[in-house]
Amino acid sequence: MSPLRESLTRLWTWFDSSTGLSGVWALAKKKEVPIHKHTAWYYLGGMTLFLFLVQIGTGVLLLFYYRPSSGEAFESVQFMMAEVQFGWLIRSIHNWAANLMIFTLFLHLFTVLLVKAYRRPRQLTWYTGVVLMGLAMAFGFTGYLLPWNELAYFATRVGTQITGVLPVVGDFLLRVLRGGEDVTGATLTRFYAFHVALLPIATIAVVAIHVLLVQRQGMSVPRRIERSKEPPRSMPFFPNFLIRDAVGWLAALAILAALAAFIPAELGSKADPFASAPVGIKPEWYFMFMFQTLKFLPAHILGIEGEVLGVLGFGLAGLFLFLIPVLDRKSAAGERSPVFTGIAIAIIAFIVVMTIVGYMVDPAA
């Protein structure tokens, strides 16, 4: 063995003994992916992870020019888009990748819910997935304010005000989010800290746990295939499934480039706290179903403010979604559970319908 090869072997041995990478590699080569009519849904998890990595990459590039203060944030984004070479493209890709990531995450969560892939022993995988959904929406909420433009400012004021209606803890949470009584430069600084530090750290940790669980437990298969006496057809994760996954990533990158080129992210006008709020302010599409539901609720229900009941209702709905593996005992026991199938369909239908209605309703009405 040559000295160079011997040195590289020793380096790899040291690195592997410190990281255990060979065990992960052996697991990836050993893993099999089931083949059935729902196999296409398996690609949504990898697609979401890829879009998250695009978010990290473009976000790091944006950090080189962004200045997180109410006096400079808007101007720094404006400079980035107008003066920095390809700055407009990077910001547009970052914006579109965020929307596509949350969209694929919704699809991934819904398909897992419908095929009941949260069944034992994958309860913890479901819990981490629901947490990732919450973190993704928090990313969208905190990142929306960072350009410090008019629409983002007043939408953030409305969004944080909804938090303040919660009983007991509402005022405290409102001050924590805003850094005071109103949306100011302190709010921008806090949202920036959440967006580029706290949320990424939490998300990377939960993603690592989620991916490790998926690798360890394998892909879930429908109950009908589980009960079949014949073993399901499968393909190797590496390289067969991974190559197909990579083709999807390339397609997503092409879609991102096309959207960024033909529908670039807009900046609008700088936020003016003393100006009147624009007519018909609406949140991002992934918050629209909640926003529209709160608008439809009457002012008071049984003597309680409708907005308070609405916020509490969404909190309980999120808790219900998180605890589905515990509540759906029939699926846990390997039995059919049509009630929870109906609940899953109702949840999806409600979100889709209220989102569509939110965009169809006249903002001035």
C-alpha positions in Angstrom: 0.0 0.0 0.0 1.3 3.4 -1.0 2.0 6.0 1.8 -0.7 8.3 0.4 -3.3 5.5 0.4 -2.3 4.4 3.9 -2.6 8.0 5.2 -6.1 8.3 3.6 -7.1 5.0 5.1 -6.0 6.1 8.6 -7.8 9.4 8.1 -11.0 7.6 7.1 -10.7 5.2 10.0 -10.4 8.0 12.5 -13.2 10.0 10.9 -15.5 6.9 10.8 -14.8 6.0 14.4 -15.7 9.5 15.4 -18.9 9.8 13.4 -20.1 6.3 12.7 -20.7 7.3 9.0 -20.1 3.8 7.7 -23.0 2.6 9.8 -25.3 5.2 8.1 -23.9 4.2 4.7 -24.5 0.5 5.4 -28.1 1.3 6.5 -28.7 3.3 3.3 -27.4 0.5 1.1 -29.5 -2.1 3.0 -32.7 -0.1 3.0 -35.5 -1.1 0.6 -38.4 1.1 -0.6 -41.8 -0.7 -1.1 -43.4 -0.5 -4.6 -47.1 0.0 -4.7 -49.7 2.5 -6.0 -48.9 5.0 -3.3 -45.1 4.9 -3.8 -45.1 8.3 -5.5 -46.0 9.9 -2.2 -42.6 8.8 -0.7 -40.9 11.5 -2.8 -42.6 14.3 -1.0 -40.4 14.0 2.1 -37.2 14.2 0.1 -38.6 17.1 -1.9 -39.4 19.1 1.2 -35.9 18.4 2.6 -34.4 19.6 -0.7 -36.4 22.8 -0.6 -35.3 23.4 3.0 -31.7 23.1 1.9 -32.4 25.6 -0.9 -33.8 27.9 1.8 -30.6 27.6 3.8 -28.3 28.2 0.8 -30.2 31.3 -0.5 -30.8 32.6 3.1 -27.1 32.6 3.8 -26.4 34.6 0.6 -29.1 37.1 1.6 -27.5 37.6 5.0 -24.4 39.1 3.4 -26.4 42.2 2.5 -29.4 42.3 4.8 -29.4 44.7 7.7 -31.9 43.9 10.5 -33.1 47.4 11.6 -36.2 49.4 10.8 -34.1 52.2 9.3 -32.0 50.0 7.0 -33.9 46.7 6.3 -36.0 48.0 3.4 -33.1 49.8 1.8 -30.8 46.8 2.2 -33.3 44.6 0.4 -33.8 47.3 -2.3 -30.1 47.5 -2.8 -29.8 43.7 -3.0 -32.4 43.5 -5.7 -31.3 46.5 -7.8 -27.5 46.6 -7.4 -26.2 43.2 -6.3 -25.6 40.9 -9.2 -28.4 38.3 -9.3 -29.6 39.5 -6.0 -33.1 39.8 -7.2 -32.9 36.1 -8.4 -31.6 34.8 -5.1 -34.3 36.6 -3.2 -37.0 35.4 -5.6 -35.8 31.8 -5.3 -35.8 32.1 -1.5 -39.3 33.4 -1.6 -40.7 30.8 -3.9 -38.8 28.0 -2.3 -40.4 28.9 1.0 -43.9 28.6 -0.5 -43.1 25.4 -2.3 -41.5 23.9 0.8 -44.6 24.5 2.9 -46.8 23.3 0.1 -45.0 20.0 -0.2 -44.9 19.7 3.6 -48.7 20.1 3.7 -49.0 17.4 1.0 -46.6 15.1 2.8 -48.5 15.5 6.1 -51.9 15.0 4.4 -50.8 11.8 2.6 -49.3 10.4 5.8 -52.6 11.2 7.5 -54.8 9.5 4.9 -52.7 6.3 4.6 -52.3 6.2 8.4 -48.6 6.0 8.3 -48.5 7.2 11.9 -49.3 3.7 13.0 -47.0 1.9 15.5 -44.0 2.0 15.5 -44.0 5.3 13.7 -45.7 7.5 16.3 -42.5 9.5 17.0 -42.0 10.0 13.3 -45.5 11.6 13.1 -44.8 13.8 16.2 -41.6 15.2 14.7 -43.4 15.7 11.3 -46.2 17.8 12.9 -43.5 19.8 14.8 -41.7 20.5 11.5 -45.0 21.7 10.0 -45.3 24.2 12.9 -41.7 25.3 12.5 -42.1 25.8 8.8 -45.1 28.1 9.3 -43.1 30.0 12.0 -40.4 30.5 9.4 -43.0 31.9 7.0 -44.4 34.2 9.7 -41.1 35.6 10.9 -39.6 36.0 7.5 -42.5 37.9 6.1 -41.7 41.0 8.2 -37.9 41.1 7.3 -38.2 43.3 4.1 -40.0 45.9 6.3 -42.4 46.8 3.6 -45.9 48.2 4.0 -47.8 44.9 3.4 -45.6 42.9 5.7 -45.7 45.5 8.5 -49.5 45.7 8.7 -50.0 41.9 8.2 -47.6 41.2 11.1 -49.5 43.7 13.2 -52.7 41.8 12.5 -51.1 38.4 13.0 -49.5 39.2 16.3 -52.7 40.9 17.5 -54.5 37.5 17.1 -52.0 36.0 19.5 -52.9 38.7 22.0 -56.5 37.6 22.3 -55.6 34.4 24.1 -56.8 34.4 27.7 -54.2 34.6 30.5 -51.1 34.3 28.4 -52.1 36.5 25.4 -50.7 39.8 26.5 -47.4 38.1 27.6 -47.0 36.3 24.2 -47.9 39.6 22.3 -45.1 41.5 24.1 -42.6 38.6 23.5 -43.3 38.6 19.8 -43.4 42.3 19.3 -40.8 43.3 21.9 -43.2 45.9 23.2 -46.8 47.1 22.7 -46.7 47.6 19.0 -44.8 46.4 15.9 -41.5 48.4 15.8 -37.8 48.0 15.1 -37.6 45.8 18.2 -40.1 43.4 16.5 -38.0 43.2 13.4 -34.9 42.4 15.4 -36.7 39.6 17.3 -38.2 38.2 14.1 -34.7 38.2 12.6 -33.3 36.4 15.5 -36.1 33.8 15.3 -35.7 33.4 11.5 -32.0 33.1 11.2 -30.9 31.5 14.5 -33.5 29.9 16.8 -35.8 28.4 14.1 -33.0 26.9 12.0 -31.3 25.3 15.0 -34.6 23.8 16.1 -35.5 22.7 12.6 -32.2 21.1 11.8 -32.3 19.1 15.1 -35.9 17.9 14.5 -35.2 17.1 10.8 -32.2 15.0 11.9 -34.4 13.0 14.3 -37.1 12.7 11.7 -34.8 11.4 8.9 -33.1 9.0 11.3 -36.4 7.6 12.3 -37.5 7.1 8.7 -34.2 5.4 7.9 -34.4 3.1 10.9 -38.1 2.2 10.6 -38.3 2.1 6.8 -41.2 3.3 4.7 -44.7 2.6 5.8 -47.0 0.6 3.5 -50.8 0.5 3.4 -52.6 -1.9 5.7 -53.8 -4.0 2.8 -50.2 -4.7 1.7 -49.2 -5.4 5.3 -51.9 -8.0 5.6 -51.0 -9.7 2.3 -49.2 -13.0 2.6 -46.9 -12.2 -0.2 -44.1 -9.8 0.6 -44.5 -6.4 -1.3 -42.2 -5.6 -4.2 -39.4 -3.2 -3.4 -36.4 -1.4 -4.8 -33.1 -0.5 -3.2 -33.0 3.0 -1.6 -29.5 3.5 -3.1 -29.1 4.1 -5.9 -32.6 3.4 -7.4 -34.8 5.5 -5.2 -32.2 8.2 -4.5 -31.7 8.8 -8.3 -35.4 9.2 -8.8 -35.5 11.5 -5.8 -32.7 13.6 -7.4 -34.6 13.9 -10.7 -37.5 15.4 -8.7 -35.0 17.8 -7.0 -33.8 18.9 -10.4 -37.4 19.4 -11.6 -38.1 21.5 -8.5 -35.0 23.6 -9.1 -36.1 24.2 -12.7 -39.6 25.3 -11.4 -38.0 27.6 -8.9 -35.8 29.2 -11.5 -38.8 29.7 -13.8 -41.0 31.2 -11.1 -38.2 33.5 -9.9 -37.4 34.6 -13.5 -41.0 35.2 -14.6 -42.7 36.1 -11.3 -39.9 37.7 -9.2 -40.6 38.7 -5.6 -41.9 42.2 -5.2 -40.8 44.7 -2.6 -43.5 47.3 -2.5 -43.1 50.5 -0.5 -41.4 50.9 2.8 -43.4 50.5 6.0 -44.8 53.6 7.6 -46.1 52.9 11.1 -48.1 56.2 11.0 -49.9 55.4 7.7 -53.3 53.8 7.5 -53.4 50.1 6.9 -54.0 49.2 3.2 -57.5 47.9 2.4 -57.9 44.1 2.3 -54.7 42.9 3.9 -54.4 39.2 3.7 -51.8 36.8 5.1 -49.7 34.2 3.2 -51.8 31.4 1.6 -50.8 28.9 4.3 -52.4 31.1 7.0 -55.4 32.0 4.9 -57.8 29.2 6.2 -57.3 30.4 9.8 -57.6 34.1 8.8 -60.8 33.5 6.9 -62.3 31.3 9.6 -61.8 34.1 12.2 -63.4 36.6 9.9 -66.5 34.4 9.5 -67.0 34.0 13.3 -69.5 36.3 15.0 -68.3 38.8 17.5 -69.6 36.8 20.4 -70.5 33.2 20.9 -72.3 32.2 24.1 -71.0 35.4 25.7 -67.4 34.7 24.7 -65.5 36.7 22.0 -65.6 34.8 18.7 -62.0 35.5 17.9 -60.9 34.0 21.3 -62.9 30.8 20.6 -61.5 30.6 17.1 -57.9 30.9 18.3 -58.5 28.3 21.0 -60.2 26.1 18.5 -57.2 26.1 16.2 -54.9 25.4 19.1 -57.1 22.4 20.1 -57.2 21.2 16.4 -53.4 21.3 16.3 -53.2 19.3 19.5 -55.7 16.8 18.1 -53.6 16.4 15.0 -50.4 15.9 17.0 -52.1 13.2 19.2 -53.8 11.2 16.4 -51.5 8.2 16.9 -52.7 8.0 20.5 -56.4 8.7 19.7 -56.7 6.4 16.7 -56.6 3.2 18.6 -58.1 1.0 15.9 -55.3 1.9 13.4 -52.8 1.2 16.2 -54.3 -2.2 16.6 -54.2 -2.9 12.9 -58.0 -2.4 12.4 -59.9 -0.2 10.0 -60.8 3.2 11.4 -63.3 4.9 9.1 -64.1 7.6 11.6 -60.5 8.9 11.6 -60.4 8.6 7.8 -63.5 10.8 7.7 -61.9 13.3 10.1 -58.7 13.4 8.0 -60.7 14.1 4.8 -62.8 16.8 6.7 -59.6 18.5 7.9 -58.1 18.6 4.4 -61.4 19.8 2.8 -61.8 22.5 5.4 -58.3 23.9 4.8 -58.7 23.8 1.0 -62.2 25.3 1.0 -61.4 28.1 3.4 -58.2 29.0 1.6 -60.1 29.3 -1.7 -62.9 31.3 -0.1 -60.3 33.6 1.4 -59.0 34.5 -2.0 -62.4 34.8 -3.6 -63.9 37.1 -1.0 -63.8 40.8 -1.9 -61.1 42.4 0.3 -63.2 45.6 0.6 -66.3 43.7 1.7 
